[in-house]
Amino acid sequence: MAQALDRLGEQYRIEVQELDLLDNLDLAARHGIMATPAVLIDDELAFAGRIKETDLREKLESIARGDA
């Protein structure tokens, strides 16, 4: 996932924070995160569990267009 985010970071202005959910149980509970990895975009759960780079790219493109 880190490599995919590096590639996407070249195209999109994104900030990446990696958190250990065991140290941030309140965050996991607030967003209903039951599987990792999880991706929050604008403080909303966008993906949980295995994430395909193409799906993440499509989501970012949708946000960039203003569709989301």
PQR file with spaces between the fields and no chain letter, atoms N, CA, C, O and H, PARSE charges and radii, in Angstrom:
ATOM       1  N    MET     1       0.817   -1.188    0.000 -0.4000 1.5000
ATOM       2  CA   MET     1       0.000    0.000    0.000 -0.0000 2.0000
ATOM       3  C    MET     1       0.862    1.254    0.000  0.5500 1.7000
ATOM       4  O    MET     1       0.508    2.239   -0.648 -0.5500 1.4000
ATOM       5  N    ALA     2       1.969    1.241    0.701 -0.4000 1.5000
ATOM       6  CA   ALA     2       2.840    2.419    0.771 -0.0000 2.0000
ATOM       7  C    ALA     2       3.345    2.804   -0.615  0.5500 1.7000
ATOM       8  O    ALA     2       3.422    3.989   -0.938 -0.5500 1.4000
ATOM       9  H    ALA     2       2.257    0.441    1.227  0.4000 1.0000
ATOM      10  N    GLN     3       3.687    1.818   -1.432 -0.4000 1.5000
ATOM      11  CA   GLN     3       4.176    2.115   -2.784 -0.0000 2.0000
ATOM      12  C    GLN     3       3.074    2.739   -3.632  0.5500 1.7000
ATOM      13  O    GLN     3       3.320    3.667   -4.402 -0.5500 1.4000
ATOM      14  H    GLN     3       3.624    0.855   -1.169  0.4000 1.0000
ATOM      15  N    ALA     4       1.866    2.222   -3.484 -0.4000 1.5000
ATOM      16  CA   ALA     4       0.736    2.775   -4.232 -0.0000 2.0000
ATOM      17  C    ALA     4       0.484    4.214   -3.812  0.5500 1.7000
ATOM      18  O    ALA     4       0.235    5.070   -4.662 -0.5500 1.4000
ATOM      19  H    ALA     4       1.666    1.468   -2.859  0.4000 1.0000
ATOM      20  N    LEU     5       0.544    4.491   -2.533 -0.4000 1.5000
ATOM      21  CA   LEU     5       0.328    5.854   -2.049 -0.0000 2.0000
ATOM      22  C    LEU     5       1.433    6.789   -2.520  0.5500 1.7000
ATOM      23  O    LEU     5       1.176    7.956   -2.813 -0.5500 1.4000
ATOM      24  H    LEU     5       0.746    3.796   -1.843  0.4000 1.0000
ATOM      25  N    ASP     6       2.653    6.287   -2.594 -0.4000 1.5000
ATOM      26  CA   ASP     6       3.749    7.096   -3.131 -0.0000 2.0000
ATOM      27  C    ASP     6       3.472    7.478   -4.585  0.5500 1.7000
ATOM      28  O    ASP     6       3.667    8.628   -4.980 -0.5500 1.4000
ATOM      29  H    ASP     6       2.862    5.338   -2.356  0.4000 1.0000
ATOM      30  N    ARG     7       3.018    6.507   -5.373 -0.4000 1.5000
ATOM      31  CA   ARG     7       2.711    6.787   -6.785 -0.0000 2.0000
ATOM      32  C    ARG     7       1.548    7.764   -6.899  0.5500 1.7000
ATOM      33  O    ARG     7       1.587    8.692   -7.707 -0.5500 1.4000
ATOM      34  H    ARG     7       2.860    5.573   -5.052  0.4000 1.0000
ATOM      35  N    LEU     8       0.522    7.556   -6.095 -0.4000 1.5000
ATOM      36  CA   LEU     8      -0.645    8.440   -6.150 -0.0000 2.0000
ATOM      37  C    LEU     8      -0.310    9.830   -5.633  0.5500 1.7000
ATOM      38  O    LEU     8      -0.895   10.817   -6.078 -0.5500 1.4000
ATOM      39  H    LEU     8       0.490    6.802   -5.438  0.4000 1.0000
ATOM      40  N    GLY     9       0.625    9.912   -4.699 -0.4000 1.5000
ATOM      41  CA   GLY     9       1.035   11.191   -4.155 -0.0000 2.0000
ATOM      42  C    GLY     9       1.709   12.082   -5.179  0.5500 1.7000
ATOM      43  O    GLY     9       1.750   13.302   -5.017 -0.5500 1.4000
ATOM      44  H    GLY     9       1.100    9.109   -4.338  0.4000 1.0000
ATOM      45  N    GLU    10       2.236   11.481   -6.228 -0.4000 1.5000
ATOM      46  CA   GLU    10       2.836   12.260   -7.303 -0.0000 2.0000
ATOM      47  C    GLU    10       1.763   12.970   -8.125  0.5500 1.7000
ATOM      48  O    GLU    10       2.020   14.022   -8.710 -0.5500 1.4000
ATOM      49  H    GLU    10       2.202   10.490   -6.360  0.4000 1.0000
ATOM      50  N    GLN    11       0.567   12.398   -8.168 -0.4000 1.5000
ATOM      51  CA   GLN    11      -0.518   12.951   -8.977 -0.0000 2.0000
ATOM      52  C    GLN    11      -1.491   13.780   -8.131  0.5500 1.7000
ATOM      53  O    GLN    11      -2.026   14.783   -8.604 -0.5500 1.4000
ATOM      54  H    GLN    11       0.359   11.543   -7.693  0.4000 1.0000
ATOM      55  N    TYR    12      -1.716   13.368   -6.898 -0.4000 1.5000
ATOM      56  CA   TYR    12      -2.685   14.035   -6.034 -0.0000 2.0000
ATOM      57  C    TYR    12      -1.976   14.616   -4.819  0.5500 1.7000
ATOM      58  O    TYR    12      -0.959   14.091   -4.365 -0.5500 1.4000
ATOM      59  H    TYR    12      -1.282   12.553   -6.513  0.4000 1.0000
ATOM      60  N    ARG    13      -2.521   15.689   -4.308 -0.4000 1.5000
ATOM      61  CA   ARG    13      -1.983   16.263   -3.074 -0.0000 2.0000
ATOM      62  C    ARG    13      -2.653   15.547   -1.911  0.5500 1.7000
ATOM      63  O    ARG    13      -3.783   15.865   -1.539 -0.5500 1.4000
ATOM      64  H    ARG    13      -3.347   16.115   -4.676  0.4000 1.0000
ATOM      65  N    ILE    14      -1.945   14.575   -1.342 -0.4000 1.5000
ATOM      66  CA   ILE    14      -2.509   13.787   -0.252 -0.0000 2.0000
ATOM      67  C    ILE    14      -1.549   13.777    0.929  0.5500 1.7000
ATOM      68  O    ILE    14      -0.331   13.873    0.777 -0.5500 1.4000
ATOM      69  H    ILE    14      -1.028   14.316   -1.645  0.4000 1.0000
ATOM      70  N    GLU    15      -2.132   13.659    2.089 -0.4000 1.5000
ATOM      71  CA   GLU    15      -1.349   13.505    3.318 -0.0000 2.0000
ATOM      72  C    GLU    15      -1.622   12.104    3.839  0.5500 1.7000
ATOM      73  O    GLU    15      -2.777   11.701    3.981 -0.5500 1.4000
ATOM      74  H    GLU    15      -3.121   13.581    2.213  0.4000 1.0000
ATOM      75  N    VAL    16      -0.577   11.378    4.118 -0.4000 1.5000
ATOM      76  CA   VAL    16      -0.706   10.004    4.587 -0.0000 2.0000
ATOM      77  C    VAL    16      -0.234    9.931    6.029  0.5500 1.7000
ATOM      78  O    VAL    16       0.855   10.394    6.367 -0.5500 1.4000
ATOM      79  H    VAL    16       0.360   11.706    4.003  0.4000 1.0000
ATOM      80  N    GLN    17      -1.065    9.345    6.866 -0.4000 1.5000
ATOM      81  CA   GLN    17      -0.692    9.076    8.245 -0.0000 2.0000
ATOM      82  C    GLN    17      -0.949    7.605    8.503  0.5500 1.7000
ATOM      83  O    GLN    17      -2.047    7.102    8.268 -0.5500 1.4000
ATOM      84  H    GLN    17      -1.950    8.968    6.592  0.4000 1.0000
ATOM      85  N    GLU    18       0.066    6.928    8.986 -0.4000 1.5000
ATOM      86  CA   GLU    18      -0.096    5.537    9.361 -0.0000 2.0000
ATOM      87  C    GLU    18      -0.267    5.471   10.868  0.5500 1.7000
ATOM      88  O    GLU    18       0.543    6.008   11.623 -0.5500 1.4000
ATOM      89  H    GLU    18       0.959    7.337    9.177  0.4000 1.0000
ATOM      90  N    LEU    19      -1.335    4.802   11.296 -0.4000 1.5000
ATOM      91  CA   LEU    19      -1.623    4.688   12.720 -0.0000 2.0000
ATOM      92  C    LEU    19      -1.788    3.229   13.100  0.5500 1.7000
ATOM      93  O    LEU    19      -2.305    2.424   12.326 -0.5500 1.4000
ATOM      94  H    LEU    19      -1.993    4.366   10.682  0.4000 1.0000
ATOM      95  N    ASP    20      -1.346    2.906   14.286 -0.4000 1.5000
ATOM      96  CA   ASP    20      -1.600    1.582   14.856 -0.0000 2.0000
ATOM      97  C    ASP    20      -2.961    1.669   15.542  0.5500 1.7000
ATOM      98  O    ASP    20      -3.121    2.393   16.525 -0.5500 1.4000
ATOM      99  H    ASP    20      -0.926    3.560   14.915  0.4000 1.0000
ATOM     100  N    LEU    21      -3.935    0.932   15.022 -0.4000 1.5000
ATOM     101  CA   LEU    21      -5.275    1.038   15.581 -0.0000 2.0000
ATOM     102  C    LEU    21      -5.358    0.578   17.026  0.5500 1.7000
ATOM     103  O    LEU    21      -6.245    1.016   17.759 -0.5500 1.4000
ATOM     104  H    LEU    21      -3.805    0.344   14.224  0.4000 1.0000
ATOM     105  N    LEU    22      -4.462   -0.288   17.447 -0.4000 1.5000
ATOM     106  CA   LEU    22      -4.468   -0.698   18.854 -0.0000 2.0000
ATOM     107  C    LEU    22      -4.130    0.470   19.764  0.5500 1.7000
ATOM     108  O    LEU    22      -4.532    0.493   20.928 -0.5500 1.4000
ATOM     109  H    LEU    22      -3.742   -0.644   16.852  0.4000 1.0000
ATOM     110  N    ASP    23      -3.400    1.431   19.243 -0.4000 1.5000
ATOM     111  CA   ASP    23      -3.087    2.642   20.000 -0.0000 2.0000
ATOM     112  C    ASP    23      -4.134    3.734   19.786  0.5500 1.7000
ATOM     113  O    ASP    23      -4.092    4.777   20.438 -0.5500 1.4000
ATOM     114  H    ASP    23      -3.074    1.413   18.298  0.4000 1.0000
ATOM     115  N    ASN    24      -5.070    3.490   18.872 -0.4000 1.5000
ATOM     116  CA   ASN    24      -6.091    4.478   18.520 -0.0000 2.0000
ATOM     117  C    ASN    24      -7.463    3.826   18.442  0.5500 1.7000
ATOM     118  O    ASN    24      -8.169    3.970   17.444 -0.5500 1.4000
ATOM     119  H    ASN    24      -5.104    2.643   18.342  0.4000 1.0000
ATOM     120  N    LEU    25      -7.837    3.112   19.488 -0.4000 1.5000
ATOM     121  CA   LEU    25      -9.095    2.376   19.484 -0.0000 2.0000
ATOM     122  C    LEU    25     -10.305    3.292   19.329  0.5500 1.7000
ATOM     123  O    LEU    25     -11.319    2.888   18.760 -0.5500 1.4000
ATOM     124  H    LEU    25      -7.263    2.995   20.298  0.4000 1.0000
ATOM     125  N    ASP    26     -10.205    4.522   19.831 -0.4000 1.5000
ATOM     126  CA   ASP    26     -11.319    5.459   19.684 -0.0000 2.0000
ATOM     127  C    ASP    26     -11.567    5.788   18.215  0.5500 1.7000
ATOM     128  O    ASP    26     -12.715    5.913   17.789 -0.5500 1.4000
ATOM     129  H    ASP    26      -9.381    4.850   20.293  0.4000 1.0000
ATOM     130  N    LEU    27     -10.496    5.929   17.444 -0.4000 1.5000
ATOM     131  CA   LEU    27     -10.616    6.193   16.018 -0.0000 2.0000
ATOM     132  C    LEU    27     -11.275    5.010   15.312  0.5500 1.7000
ATOM     133  O    LEU    27     -12.168    5.193   14.484 -0.5500 1.4000
ATOM     134  H    LEU    27      -9.563    5.828   17.790  0.4000 1.0000
ATOM     135  N    ALA    28     -10.836    3.812   15.641 -0.4000 1.5000
ATOM     136  CA   ALA    28     -11.412    2.607   15.038 -0.0000 2.0000
ATOM     137  C    ALA    28     -12.896    2.497   15.374  0.5500 1.7000
ATOM     138  O    ALA    28     -13.708    2.190   14.501 -0.5500 1.4000
ATOM     139  H    ALA    28     -10.112    3.664   16.314  0.4000 1.0000
ATOM     140  N    ALA    29     -13.250    2.742   16.615 -0.4000 1.5000
ATOM     141  CA   ALA    29     -14.650    2.650   17.031 -0.0000 2.0000
ATOM     142  C    ALA    29     -15.489    3.729   16.358  0.5500 1.7000
ATOM     143  O    ALA    29     -16.599    3.454   15.902 -0.5500 1.4000
ATOM     144  H    ALA    29     -12.590    2.991   17.324  0.4000 1.0000
ATOM     145  N    ARG    30     -14.977    4.936   16.293 -0.4000 1.5000
ATOM     146  CA   ARG    30     -15.720    6.058   15.710 -0.0000 2.0000
ATOM     147  C    ARG    30     -16.051    5.811   14.240  0.5500 1.7000
ATOM     148  O    ARG    30     -17.103    6.231   13.757 -0.5500 1.4000
ATOM     149  H    ARG    30     -14.075    5.159   16.664  0.4000 1.0000
ATOM     150  N    HIS    31     -15.153    5.129   13.534 -0.4000 1.5000
ATOM     151  CA   HIS    31     -15.350    4.899   12.103 -0.0000 2.0000
ATOM     152  C    HIS    31     -15.807    3.475   11.784  0.5500 1.7000
ATOM     153  O    HIS    31     -15.982    3.130   10.616 -0.5500 1.4000
ATOM     154  H    HIS    31     -14.299    4.787   13.927  0.4000 1.0000
ATOM     155  N    GLY    32     -15.998    2.652   12.803 -0.4000 1.5000
ATOM     156  CA   GLY    32     -16.459    1.291   12.574 -0.0000 2.0000
ATOM     157  C    GLY    32     -15.443    0.426   11.851  0.5500 1.7000
ATOM     158  O    GLY    32     -15.818   -0.473   11.099 -0.5500 1.4000
ATOM     159  H    GLY    32     -15.855    2.932   13.752  0.4000 1.0000
ATOM     160  N    ILE    33     -14.175    0.683   12.067 -0.4000 1.5000
ATOM     161  CA   ILE    33     -13.121   -0.075   11.390 -0.0000 2.0000
ATOM     162  C    ILE    33     -13.003   -1.444   12.042  0.5500 1.7000
ATOM     163  O    ILE    33     -12.701   -1.564   13.229 -0.5500 1.4000
ATOM     164  H    ILE    33     -13.870    1.414   12.678  0.4000 1.0000
ATOM     165  N    MET    34     -13.250   -2.478   11.234 -0.4000 1.5000
ATOM     166  CA   MET    34     -13.187   -3.852   11.722 -0.0000 2.0000
ATOM     167  C    MET    34     -12.085   -4.651   11.037  0.5500 1.7000
ATOM     168  O    MET    34     -11.798   -5.778   11.441 -0.5500 1.4000
ATOM     169  H    MET    34     -13.496   -2.381   10.270  0.4000 1.0000
ATOM     170  N    ALA    35     -11.467   -4.083   10.007 -0.4000 1.5000
ATOM     171  CA   ALA    35     -10.413   -4.784    9.271 -0.0000 2.0000
ATOM     172  C    ALA    35      -9.336   -3.780    8.885  0.5500 1.7000
ATOM     173  O    ALA    35      -9.607   -2.597    8.677 -0.5500 1.4000
ATOM     174  H    ALA    35     -11.701   -3.168    9.679  0.4000 1.0000
ATOM     175  N    THR    36      -8.120   -4.276    8.796 -0.4000 1.5000
ATOM     176  CA   THR    36      -7.015   -3.439    8.359 -0.0000 2.0000
ATOM     177  C    THR    36      -6.407   -4.052    7.109  0.5500 1.7000
ATOM     178  O    THR    36      -6.512   -5.261    6.908 -0.5500 1.4000
ATOM     179  H    THR    36      -7.900   -5.236    8.965  0.4000 1.0000
ATOM     180  N    PRO    37      -5.783   -3.257    6.278 -0.5600 1.5000
ATOM     181  CA   PRO    37      -5.642   -1.821    6.420  0.2800 2.0000
ATOM     182  C    PRO    37      -6.977   -1.129    6.214  0.5500 1.7000
ATOM     183  O    PRO    37      -7.901   -1.695    5.630 -0.5500 1.4000
ATOM     184  N    ALA    38      -7.066    0.085    6.694 -0.4000 1.5000
ATOM     185  CA   ALA    38      -8.242    0.913    6.480 -0.0000 2.0000
ATOM     186  C    ALA    38      -7.770    2.269    5.974  0.5500 1.7000
ATOM     187  O    ALA    38      -6.704    2.751    6.355 -0.5500 1.4000
ATOM     188  H    ALA    38      -6.315    0.544    7.168  0.4000 1.0000
ATOM     189  N    VAL    39      -8.565    2.866    5.124 -0.4000 1.5000
ATOM     190  CA   VAL    39      -8.223    4.173    4.568 -0.0000 2.0000
ATOM     191  C    VAL    39      -9.358    5.130    4.878  0.5500 1.7000
ATOM     192  O    VAL    39     -10.515    4.886    4.535 -0.5500 1.4000
ATOM     193  H    VAL    39      -9.431    2.474    4.814  0.4000 1.0000
ATOM     194  N    LEU    40      -9.002    6.220    5.531 -0.4000 1.5000
ATOM     195  CA   LEU    40      -9.944    7.308    5.772 -0.0000 2.0000
ATOM     196  C    LEU    40      -9.620    8.419    4.793  0.5500 1.7000
ATOM     197  O    LEU    40      -8.455    8.763    4.596 -0.5500 1.4000
ATOM     198  H    LEU    40      -8.062    6.418    5.809  0.4000 1.0000
ATOM     199  N    ILE    41     -10.641    8.972    4.188 -0.4000 1.5000
ATOM     200  CA   ILE    41     -10.473   10.114    3.308 -0.0000 2.0000
ATOM     201  C    ILE    41     -11.404   11.197    3.833  0.5500 1.7000
ATOM     202  O    ILE    41     -12.613   10.993    3.946 -0.5500 1.4000
ATOM     203  H    ILE    41     -11.588    8.692    4.348  0.4000 1.0000
ATOM     204  N    ASP    42     -10.829   12.341    4.148 -0.4000 1.5000
ATOM     205  CA   ASP    42     -11.591   13.451    4.731 -0.0000 2.0000
ATOM     206  C    ASP    42     -12.382   12.991    5.947  0.5500 1.7000
ATOM     207  O    ASP    42     -13.553   13.334    6.108 -0.5500 1.4000
ATOM     208  H    ASP    42      -9.847   12.506    4.056  0.4000 1.0000
ATOM     209  N    ASP    43     -11.723   12.203    6.804 -0.4000 1.5000
ATOM     210  CA   ASP    43     -12.273   11.715    8.066 -0.0000 2.0000
ATOM     211  C    ASP    43     -13.484   10.791    7.891  0.5500 1.7000
ATOM     212  O    ASP    43     -14.309   10.671    8.796 -0.5500 1.4000
ATOM     213  H    ASP    43     -10.772   11.924    6.673  0.4000 1.0000
ATOM     214  N    GLU    44     -13.587   10.147    6.738 -0.4000 1.5000
ATOM     215  CA   GLU    44     -14.627    9.151    6.501 -0.0000 2.0000
ATOM     216  C    GLU    44     -13.973    7.867    6.018  0.5500 1.7000
ATOM     217  O    GLU    44     -13.018    7.897    5.241 -0.5500 1.4000
ATOM     218  H    GLU    44     -12.916   10.245    6.003  0.4000 1.0000
ATOM     219  N    LEU    45     -14.501    6.730    6.492 -0.4000 1.5000
ATOM     220  CA   LEU    45     -13.966    5.439    6.086 -0.0000 2.0000
ATOM     221  C    LEU    45     -14.252    5.212    4.606  0.5500 1.7000
ATOM     222  O    LEU    45     -15.410    5.147    4.193 -0.5500 1.4000
ATOM     223  H    LEU    45     -15.276    6.707    7.123  0.4000 1.0000
ATOM     224  N    ALA    46     -13.201    5.095    3.819 -0.4000 1.5000
ATOM     225  CA   ALA    46     -13.339    4.870    2.381 -0.0000 2.0000
ATOM     226  C    ALA    46     -13.119    3.408    2.024  0.5500 1.7000
ATOM     227  O    ALA    46     -13.788    2.876    1.139 -0.5500 1.4000
ATOM     228  H    ALA    46     -12.260    5.148    4.154  0.4000 1.0000
ATOM     229  N    PHE    47     -12.183    2.756    2.708 -0.4000 1.5000
ATOM     230  CA   PHE    47     -11.850    1.360    2.429 -0.0000 2.0000
ATOM     231  C    PHE    47     -11.436    0.658    3.716  0.5500 1.7000
ATOM     232  O    PHE    47     -10.840    1.269    4.602 -0.5500 1.4000
ATOM     233  H    PHE    47     -11.639    3.188    3.428  0.4000 1.0000
ATOM     234  N    ALA    48     -11.752   -0.610    3.809 -0.4000 1.5000
ATOM     235  CA   ALA    48     -11.266   -1.440    4.913 -0.0000 2.0000
ATOM     236  C    ALA    48     -10.945   -2.819    4.355  0.5500 1.7000
ATOM     237  O    ALA    48     -11.654   -3.334    3.491 -0.5500 1.4000
ATOM     238  H    ALA    48     -12.237   -1.107    3.089  0.4000 1.0000
ATOM     239  N    GLY    49      -9.882   -3.398    4.855 -0.4000 1.5000
ATOM     240  CA   GLY    49      -9.433   -4.681    4.340 -0.0000 2.0000
ATOM     241  C    GLY    49      -8.534   -4.474    3.140  0.5500 1.7000
ATOM     242  O    GLY    49      -7.985   -3.389    2.946 -0.5500 1.4000
ATOM     243  H    GLY    49      -9.307   -2.980    5.557  0.4000 1.0000
ATOM     244  N    ARG    50      -8.386   -5.498    2.345 -0.4000 1.5000
ATOM     245  CA   ARG    50      -7.499   -5.401    1.184 -0.0000 2.0000
ATOM     246  C    ARG    50      -8.002   -4.334    0.219  0.5500 1.7000
ATOM     247  O    ARG    50      -9.189   -4.276   -0.101 -0.5500 1.4000
ATOM     248  H    ARG    50      -8.832   -6.379    2.503  0.4000 1.0000
ATOM     249  N    ILE    51      -7.086   -3.499   -0.236 -0.4000 1.5000
ATOM     250  CA   ILE    51      -7.443   -2.367   -1.083 -0.0000 2.0000
ATOM     251  C    ILE    51      -6.672   -2.462   -2.390  0.5500 1.7000
ATOM     252  O    ILE    51      -5.450   -2.613   -2.391 -0.5500 1.4000
ATOM     253  H    ILE    51      -6.122   -3.547    0.024  0.4000 1.0000
ATOM     254  N    LYS    52      -7.384   -2.373   -3.492 -0.4000 1.5000
ATOM     255  CA   LYS    52      -6.728   -2.361   -4.797 -0.0000 2.0000
ATOM     256  C    LYS    52      -6.323   -0.930   -5.131  0.5500 1.7000
ATOM     257  O    LYS    52      -7.078    0.012   -4.892 -0.5500 1.4000
ATOM     258  H    LYS    52      -8.376   -2.250   -3.492  0.4000 1.0000
ATOM     259  N    GLU    53      -5.137   -0.783   -5.681 -0.4000 1.5000
ATOM     260  CA   GLU    53      -4.667    0.544   -6.068 -0.0000 2.0000
ATOM     261  C    GLU    53      -5.628    1.192   -7.062  0.5500 1.7000
ATOM     262  O    GLU    53      -5.863    2.398   -6.992 -0.5500 1.4000
ATOM     263  H    GLU    53      -4.524   -1.549   -5.875  0.4000 1.0000
ATOM     264  N    THR    54      -6.178    0.417   -7.975 -0.4000 1.5000
ATOM     265  CA   THR    54      -7.100    0.983   -8.960 -0.0000 2.0000
ATOM     266  C    THR    54      -8.343    1.560   -8.285  0.5500 1.7000
ATOM     267  O    THR    54      -8.842    2.606   -8.698 -0.5500 1.4000
ATOM     268  H    THR    54      -5.987   -0.563   -8.032  0.4000 1.0000
ATOM     269  N    ASP    55      -8.846    0.884   -7.250 -0.4000 1.5000
ATOM     270  CA   ASP    55     -10.020    1.385   -6.528 -0.0000 2.0000
ATOM     271  C    ASP    55      -9.692    2.680   -5.786  0.5500 1.7000
ATOM     272  O    ASP    55     -10.494    3.613   -5.765 -0.5500 1.4000
ATOM     273  H    ASP    55      -8.441    0.034   -6.915  0.4000 1.0000
ATOM     274  N    LEU    56      -8.524    2.724   -5.187 -0.4000 1.5000
ATOM     275  CA   LEU    56      -8.108    3.925   -4.482 -0.0000 2.0000
ATOM     276  C    LEU    56      -7.925    5.074   -5.466  0.5500 1.7000
ATOM     277  O    LEU    56      -8.322    6.205   -5.184 -0.5500 1.4000
ATOM     278  H    LEU    56      -7.873    1.966   -5.204  0.4000 1.0000
ATOM     279  N    ARG    57      -7.331    4.790   -6.610 -0.4000 1.5000
ATOM     280  CA   ARG    57      -7.136    5.815   -7.635 -0.0000 2.0000
ATOM     281  C    ARG    57      -8.498    6.338   -8.116  0.5500 1.7000
ATOM     282  O    ARG    57      -8.679    7.546   -8.263 -0.5500 1.4000
ATOM     283  H    ARG    57      -7.008    3.871   -6.838  0.4000 1.0000
ATOM     284  N    GLU    58      -9.446    5.439   -8.358 -0.4000 1.5000
ATOM     285  CA   GLU    58     -10.776    5.854   -8.805 -0.0000 2.0000
ATOM     286  C    GLU    58     -11.455    6.748   -7.767  0.5500 1.7000
ATOM     287  O    GLU    58     -12.094    7.738   -8.122 -0.5500 1.4000
ATOM     288  H    GLU    58      -9.300    4.457   -8.238  0.4000 1.0000
ATOM     289  N    LYS    59     -11.318    6.402   -6.499 -0.4000 1.5000
ATOM     290  CA   LYS    59     -11.906    7.209   -5.429 -0.0000 2.0000
ATOM     291  C    LYS    59     -11.287    8.601   -5.405  0.5500 1.7000
ATOM     292  O    LYS    59     -12.008    9.594   -5.307 -0.5500 1.4000
ATOM     293  H    LYS    59     -10.798    5.598   -6.210  0.4000 1.0000
ATOM     294  N    LEU    60      -9.956    8.688   -5.492 -0.4000 1.5000
ATOM     295  CA   LEU    60      -9.277    9.974   -5.487 -0.0000 2.0000
ATOM     296  C    LEU    60      -9.657   10.807   -6.709  0.5500 1.7000
ATOM     297  O    LEU    60      -9.832   12.020   -6.603 -0.5500 1.4000
ATOM     298  H    LEU    60      -9.370    7.881   -5.571  0.4000 1.0000
ATOM     299  N    GLU    61      -9.786   10.160   -7.869 -0.4000 1.5000
ATOM     300  CA   GLU    61     -10.191   10.878   -9.071 -0.0000 2.0000
ATOM     301  C    GLU    61     -11.614   11.407   -8.930  0.5500 1.7000
ATOM     302  O    GLU    61     -11.912   12.519   -9.366 -0.5500 1.4000
ATOM     303  H    GLU    61      -9.645    9.173   -7.955  0.4000 1.0000
ATOM     304  N    SER    62     -12.486   10.618   -8.328 -0.4000 1.5000
ATOM     305  CA   SER    62     -13.860   11.056   -8.101 -0.0000 2.0000
ATOM     306  C    SER    62     -13.908   12.277   -7.185  0.5500 1.7000
ATOM     307  O    SER    62     -14.672   13.212   -7.426 -0.5500 1.4000
ATOM     308  H    SER    62     -12.244    9.714   -7.975  0.4000 1.0000
ATOM     309  N    ILE    63     -13.101   12.263   -6.150 -0.4000 1.5000
ATOM     310  CA   ILE    63     -13.038   13.408   -5.234 -0.0000 2.0000
ATOM     311  C    ILE    63     -12.475   14.623   -5.953  0.5500 1.7000
ATOM     312  O    ILE    63     -12.977   15.733   -5.784 -0.5500 1.4000
ATOM     313  H    ILE    63     -12.481   11.503   -5.954  0.4000 1.0000
ATOM     314  N    ALA    64     -11.435   14.421   -6.754 -0.4000 1.5000
ATOM     315  CA   ALA    64     -10.815   15.526   -7.480 -0.0000 2.0000
ATOM     316  C    ALA    64     -11.800   16.173   -8.456  0.5500 1.7000
ATOM     317  O    ALA    64     -11.761   17.385   -8.668 -0.5500 1.4000
ATOM     318  H    ALA    64     -11.026   13.518   -6.891  0.4000 1.0000
ATOM     319  N    ARG    65     -12.676   15.367   -9.044 -0.4000 1.5000
ATOM     320  CA   ARG    65     -13.688   15.888   -9.983 -0.0000 2.0000
ATOM     321  C    ARG    65     -14.843   16.556   -9.244  0.5500 1.7000
ATOM     322  O    ARG    65     -15.624   17.303   -9.834 -0.5500 1.4000
ATOM     323  H    ARG    65     -12.707   14.382   -8.871  0.4000 1.0000
ATOM     324  N    GLY    66     -14.939   16.279   -7.946 -0.4000 1.5000
ATOM     325  CA   GLY    66     -16.042   16.828   -7.164 -0.0000 2.0000
ATOM     326  C    GLY    66     -17.258   15.940   -7.148  0.5500 1.7000
ATOM     327  O    GLY    66     -18.341   16.365   -6.746 -0.5500 1.4000
ATOM     328  H    GLY    66     -14.304   15.673   -7.467  0.4000 1.0000
ATOM     329  N    ASP    67     -17.084   14.687   -7.588 -0.4000 1.5000
ATOM     330  CA   ASP    67     -18.205   13.737   -7.625 -0.0000 2.0000
ATOM     331  C    ASP    67     -18.553   13.174   -6.256  0.5500 1.7000
ATOM     332  O    ASP    67     -19.672   12.716   -6.021 -0.5500 1.4000
ATOM     333  H    ASP    67     -16.204   14.342   -7.914  0.4000 1.0000
ATOM     334  N    ALA    68     -17.579   13.214   -5.360 -0.4000 1.5000
ATOM     335  CA   ALA    68     -17.799   12.562   -4.062 -0.0000 2.0000
ATOM     336  C    ALA    68     -18.115   13.581   -2.988  0.5500 1.7000
ATOM     337  O    ALA    68     -18.329   13.214   -1.833 -0.5500 1.4000
ATOM     338  H    ALA    68     -16.671   13.586   -5.550  0.4000 1.0000
